[in-house]
Amino acid sequence: MVGKGEAPAPREPEEEEEEDTGGVVKLISAEGFEFVIDKKAAMVSNTLRNMLTSPGGFSETRQGEVRFPEISTHILEKICQYFYWSLHYSSGKETAEFPIEPEITLDLMMAANYLDT
């Protein structure tokens, strides 16, 4: 308990790191569709990880949402599926092929390149 005139005790950095991967993130497609995913899943993307955890004051960090004006709903949905697939199979104990429809391959590769996944 903090008495009058006393500052609260500083938080340990480890506690903050645990909170950084908890919760949810909202990803918004070019058409305005919103995908609410676990923050842990979003962290599969190095770009999203940097946006959501950097101390630089990104609006994405404060609001917990990221807009993608160049990524269509269909592609963003596939990316969200990939994030969860990647989390599930990252241990290497199990393997499975991630299904990609040939007609979206180019758009998906461009989005994956941007997201650094």
C-alpha positions as CSV (number, residue, x, y, z in Angstrom):
1,M,0.0,0.0,0.0
2,V,1.3,3.4,-0.9
3,G,1.1,6.1,1.8
4,K,0.5,9.8,1.2
5,G,3.4,11.4,-0.6
6,E,5.0,8.0,-1.4
7,A,5.7,6.9,-4.9
8,P,4.5,3.4,-6.0
9,A,7.1,0.7,-6.1
10,P,8.7,0.3,-9.6
11,R,7.5,-2.7,-11.6
12,E,9.9,-5.5,-12.5
13,P,10.8,-5.7,-16.2
14,E,9.9,-9.4,-16.3
15,E,6.3,-8.6,-15.3
16,E,6.0,-6.2,-18.2
17,E,7.4,-8.7,-20.7
18,E,4.7,-11.2,-19.6
19,E,2.0,-8.7,-20.1
20,D,3.3,-7.8,-23.6
21,T,2.4,-11.2,-24.9
22,G,-1.0,-11.4,-23.2
23,G,-4.2,-10.0,-24.4
24,V,-5.5,-9.5,-27.9
25,V,-4.7,-7.4,-31.0
26,K,-7.0,-6.1,-33.6
27,L,-5.8,-6.3,-37.2
28,I,-7.8,-4.3,-39.7
29,S,-7.9,-5.0,-43.4
30,A,-8.0,-2.6,-46.3
31,E,-11.8,-3.1,-46.5
32,G,-12.2,-2.4,-42.8
33,F,-12.8,-6.0,-41.6
34,E,-11.4,-6.6,-38.1
35,F,-9.6,-9.7,-36.9
36,V,-9.1,-10.0,-33.2
37,I,-6.3,-12.4,-32.5
38,D,-4.1,-13.3,-29.5
39,K,-1.2,-11.0,-29.1
40,K,1.0,-14.1,-28.8
41,A,-0.1,-15.1,-32.3
42,A,0.6,-11.6,-33.7
43,M,4.1,-11.8,-32.3
44,V,4.9,-14.4,-35.0
45,S,5.4,-11.4,-37.2
46,N,8.5,-9.5,-36.4
47,T,7.0,-6.3,-37.8
48,L,3.9,-6.6,-35.5
49,R,6.2,-7.5,-32.6
50,N,8.2,-4.3,-33.1
51,M,5.0,-2.2,-33.5
52,L,3.4,-3.6,-30.4
53,T,6.3,-3.8,-28.0
54,S,8.6,-0.8,-29.0
55,P,8.9,1.9,-26.5
56,G,8.9,4.5,-29.3
57,G,5.2,5.4,-28.8
58,F,3.7,3.7,-31.8
59,S,-0.1,4.3,-31.8
60,E,-0.4,0.5,-32.4
61,T,1.2,-0.1,-29.0
62,R,-1.2,2.2,-27.2
63,Q,-4.4,1.2,-29.1
64,G,-3.7,-2.5,-29.6
65,E,-4.8,-2.3,-33.2
66,V,-3.0,-2.3,-36.6
67,R,-4.5,-1.1,-39.9
68,F,-3.3,-2.6,-43.1
69,P,-4.6,-0.3,-46.0
70,E,-2.7,-2.4,-48.5
71,I,-3.8,-5.9,-47.4
72,S,-7.2,-7.3,-48.4
73,T,-9.5,-9.1,-46.1
74,H,-8.9,-12.5,-47.7
75,I,-5.2,-12.2,-47.4
76,L,-5.2,-10.9,-43.8
77,E,-7.5,-13.8,-42.8
78,K,-5.0,-16.2,-44.3
79,I,-2.2,-14.4,-42.4
80,C,-4.0,-14.8,-39.1
81,Q,-4.5,-18.5,-39.8
82,Y,-0.8,-18.8,-40.5
83,F,0.1,-17.1,-37.2
84,Y,-1.9,-19.7,-35.3
85,W,-0.6,-22.5,-37.5
86,S,3.0,-21.3,-36.8
87,L,2.5,-21.2,-33.0
88,H,1.0,-24.8,-33.1
89,Y,3.8,-26.3,-35.2
90,S,6.8,-24.2,-34.0
91,S,8.0,-26.9,-31.6
92,G,8.9,-29.1,-34.6
93,K,7.4,-32.2,-32.8
94,E,4.6,-32.2,-35.3
95,T,4.6,-31.2,-38.9
96,A,1.9,-30.2,-41.3
97,E,1.8,-28.3,-44.6
98,F,0.2,-24.9,-44.4
99,P,-2.4,-24.8,-47.2
100,I,-2.1,-21.9,-49.7
101,E,-4.5,-21.5,-52.6
102,P,-2.4,-20.9,-55.8
103,E,-4.4,-17.8,-56.8
104,I,-3.4,-15.9,-53.6
105,T,0.2,-16.9,-53.5
106,L,1.7,-13.6,-54.9
107,D,-0.4,-11.4,-52.6
108,L,0.3,-13.6,-49.6
109,M,4.0,-13.5,-50.3
110,M,4.0,-9.7,-50.5
111,A,2.1,-9.4,-47.2
112,A,4.4,-12.0,-45.5
113,N,7.4,-10.1,-46.7
114,Y,6.0,-6.8,-45.2
115,L,5.1,-8.5,-42.0
116,D,8.5,-10.3,-41.8
117,T,7.0,-13.7,-41.1
